[in-house]
């Protein structure tokens, strides 16, 4: 009898459903935290003060031949701002897509386990 009871204990699942759910939630949170960390660190790597950004933009426009105060300079400055806005939009969209892919993958893992 003792021997058969020992075998039954070996066949028990290593984790209960509740423990598995907690583990999966922690795994999802870790993955989300990693994505957030890399996204924020990528954004902060290109972070400059508004004064530095203005100086960079004015330097870019001056290198392109636009003199300060001219219509060409104004257009150039607006183009620099539009470029940054477009970059931020692409970054935000990519972060959203990454989040959706992680959520979909988690749902697929959950369905496979059920």
Steps between C-alpha positions, in 0.01 A plus 500: 500500500771742595673449168185577299433812706849619421435455126176693520683789662743506207212532254357810664543822304795706617282809529134545572286702257514796737879478530530473121280809453712695749818387324360598158390841630848557640655392170274740311585781741872430459470503121299822509750659737788400270324649197427817692859525624649461153247740350562768761877455490491532121299819530721645773815422304394766250380741767628857486384820662275735300787750477734233361232388255449858381875545453519171304207597279642848435836343417336257259310780329810721486697213342229476237551869417194648670580828673339571835165680464451421131195308368736214408624485860144494631407216262813312598425534873143379442633204302734409787206506744287294261782245470515464879121475526497228232776312680308514829185378324690206347648418840158511666343284230782246529461486877126441456562221248754338732250512784227347284732221382595422861133495601408273208789264579390485863142422401624221270711352782202518735274326245755222447520436872122474542 
